[in-house]
Amino acid sequence: MNTALEASWNTLTEQLEKDFGKAPDLQSVLFLIGVNVLGQGHRKYSKEEKQDLMHIAICELMSLAGYYELAGRDADGWPHYNLLKTLPAINLLEQEDLLKAYSIQYFEEIAYFSPNENA
């Protein structure tokens, strides 16, 4: 991870830790994004729903790069996405960095935080 990305990621996770009481890892951040996109708030989610929420988060993040677009929501309010172009073939560390970068962008766009607020 490059130093600018690492600094922004640390700022994001520090802010989330202040708000939620625990420092999140990437999976936790994806879960939070999924819950936010779903819009049903805090409630108990089944294991399958948690996996679906992380999938929603990945689709939402990759829509920022033009890989997916929101197709609509089903009768229960769950979002569904269309793949617009093939995702890049990258290794696991590159995938993590990509998801971290788009997570930062996502939280900036919803006005949750600014990565430069501690700079």
C-alpha positions in Angstrom: 0.0 0.0 0.0 1.4 3.4 -0.9 1.9 5.9 1.9 -0.8 8.3 0.9 -3.4 5.5 0.7 -2.1 4.1 4.0 -2.5 7.5 5.7 -6.0 8.0 4.4 -7.0 4.4 5.3 -5.7 5.0 8.9 -7.6 8.2 9.1 -10.8 6.5 8.0 -10.4 3.5 10.4 -9.5 5.8 13.3 -12.7 7.8 12.7 -14.7 4.6 12.5 -13.1 3.4 15.7 -14.1 6.6 17.5 -17.7 6.2 16.2 -18.1 2.4 16.7 -15.7 1.6 19.5 -13.6 -0.9 17.6 -11.0 -0.5 14.9 -12.4 -2.1 11.7 -10.6 -4.3 9.2 -11.4 -4.2 5.5 -14.3 -6.8 5.9 -15.9 -4.7 8.6 -15.7 -1.6 6.5 -17.3 -3.4 3.6 -20.1 -4.6 5.9 -20.7 -1.0 7.1 -20.8 0.2 3.5 -23.3 -2.6 2.6 -25.5 -1.7 5.5 -25.4 1.9 4.5 -26.2 1.2 0.9 -29.0 -1.2 1.9 -30.5 1.6 4.0 -32.3 -0.6 6.5 -30.1 0.5 9.5 -28.8 -1.5 12.4 -30.4 -4.8 12.9 -29.5 -8.5 13.1 -28.4 -9.9 9.8 -28.1 -13.6 9.0 -24.7 -15.0 7.9 -26.0 -15.1 4.3 -27.2 -11.5 4.5 -23.8 -10.4 5.9 -22.2 -12.0 2.8 -24.7 -10.3 0.6 -24.0 -6.9 2.3 -20.3 -7.3 1.6 -21.1 -8.1 -2.0 -23.3 -5.0 -2.2 -20.4 -3.0 -0.9 -18.0 -4.3 -3.4 -20.4 -3.6 -6.3 -21.1 -0.1 -4.9 -17.3 0.6 -4.6 -16.6 -0.8 -8.0 -19.4 1.3 -9.5 -17.3 4.3 -8.5 -14.8 3.0 -11.1 -17.5 2.3 -13.7 -17.4 -1.5 -13.4 -20.9 -1.8 -12.1 -24.1 0.2 -12.1 -27.1 0.0 -9.9 -29.9 -1.9 -11.8 -32.5 -1.3 -9.1 -33.9 -2.7 -5.9 -35.9 -5.9 -5.3 -39.2 -6.0 -3.4 -37.3 -6.2 -0.1 -35.2 -3.1 -0.9 -32.0 -5.0 -1.7 -29.9 -3.4 -4.4 -28.9 -5.3 -7.5 -26.1 -4.3 -9.9 -25.2 -4.9 -13.5 -21.6 -5.6 -14.5 -20.6 -3.0 -17.1 -17.0 -4.1 -17.8 -14.7 -6.9 -16.8 -12.9 -6.4 -13.5 -9.1 -6.2 -13.7 -7.1 -9.4 -13.1 -5.0 -8.3 -10.0 -3.5 -10.1 -7.1 -5.0 -10.2 -3.5 -2.9 -7.3 -2.2 -3.8 -5.1 -5.2 -7.5 -6.0 -4.7 -7.3 -4.9 -1.0 -5.6 -1.6 -1.9 -8.3 -1.0 -4.6 -11.1 -1.7 -2.2 -9.5 0.5 0.5 -9.0 3.4 -2.0 -12.7 3.2 -3.1 -13.8 2.8 0.5 -12.1 6.1 1.3 -13.7 7.7 -1.8 -17.1 6.3 -0.7 -16.9 7.7 2.8 -15.7 11.1 1.4 -18.6 11.2 -1.0 -21.2 10.5 1.7 -19.5 13.3 3.7 -18.5 11.0 6.5 -14.9 12.1 6.7 -12.1 13.9 4.9 -8.7 12.0 4.7 -6.9 15.3 5.1 -8.7 16.5 8.3 -5.8 15.3 10.5 -3.1 16.7 8.1 
